[in-house]
């Protein structure tokens, strides 16, 4: 199973768990193979999927994660540096859909 497929399965499982709980709590999961951390907030129009890659110290934000189109596009990312340094929000490059 490829890393992308595993990551997608983890995201789907996190979503289903959050949907089953029907609460406004934050649902969190962590992949075990490449240390990617996921956070899915809310299950409404204001939902957000956040992915953190410790190896690159980058946070990617996907708004509207559970509404609309089934393909998510990264809206912006944060490249983290040393603690106390400024953090700049950078717009994600426009993604191309591969079929």
RASULFEN-V715427 format. One record per residue. N is the residue number from 1. RES is the residue in three letters. OMEGA is omega in radians with two decimals (999 if undefined). Layout:
n/res/omega
N/RES/OMEGA
N/RES/OMEGA
This chain:
n/res/omega
1/UNK/-3.11
2/UNK/3.13
3/UNK/-3.13
4/UNK/3.13
5/UNK/3.09
6/UNK/3.14
7/UNK/3.12
8/UNK/3.12
9/UNK/3.11
10/UNK/3.13
11/UNK/3.13
12/UNK/3.12
13/UNK/3.11
14/UNK/3.11
15/UNK/-3.12
16/UNK/3.09
17/UNK/3.11
18/UNK/3.13
19/UNK/3.14
20/UNK/-3.11
21/UNK/3.13
22/UNK/3.07
23/UNK/3.12
24/UNK/3.07
25/UNK/3.05
26/UNK/3.10
27/UNK/-3.11
28/UNK/3.06
29/UNK/3.13
30/UNK/3.07
31/UNK/-3.07
32/UNK/-3.02
33/UNK/-3.10
34/UNK/3.01
35/UNK/3.07
36/UNK/3.13
37/UNK/-3.10
38/UNK/3.00
39/UNK/3.10
40/UNK/-3.12
41/UNK/3.07
42/UNK/3.09
43/UNK/3.14
44/UNK/-3.13
45/UNK/-3.13
46/UNK/-3.12
47/UNK/3.12
48/UNK/3.00
49/UNK/3.14
50/UNK/3.11
51/UNK/3.09
52/UNK/3.10
53/UNK/-3.12
54/UNK/-3.09
55/UNK/3.12
56/UNK/-3.10
57/UNK/-3.10
58/UNK/3.06
59/UNK/3.10
60/UNK/-3.08
61/UNK/3.13
62/UNK/3.14
63/UNK/3.12
64/UNK/-2.99
65/UNK/-3.06
66/UNK/3.10
67/UNK/3.06
68/UNK/-3.07
69/UNK/3.14
70/UNK/3.10
71/UNK/-3.12
72/UNK/3.05
73/UNK/3.10
74/UNK/3.13
75/UNK/3.13
76/UNK/-3.13
77/UNK/3.06
78/UNK/3.05
79/UNK/-3.07
80/UNK/3.08
81/UNK/3.12
82/UNK/3.10
83/UNK/3.14
84/UNK/3.10
85/UNK/3.08
86/UNK/3.08
87/UNK/-3.12
88/UNK/3.05
89/UNK/-3.11
90/UNK/3.11
91/UNK/3.11
92/UNK/3.07
93/UNK/3.13
94/UNK/-3.08
95/UNK/3.02
96/UNK/-3.13
97/UNK/3.13
98/UNK/3.13
99/UNK/999
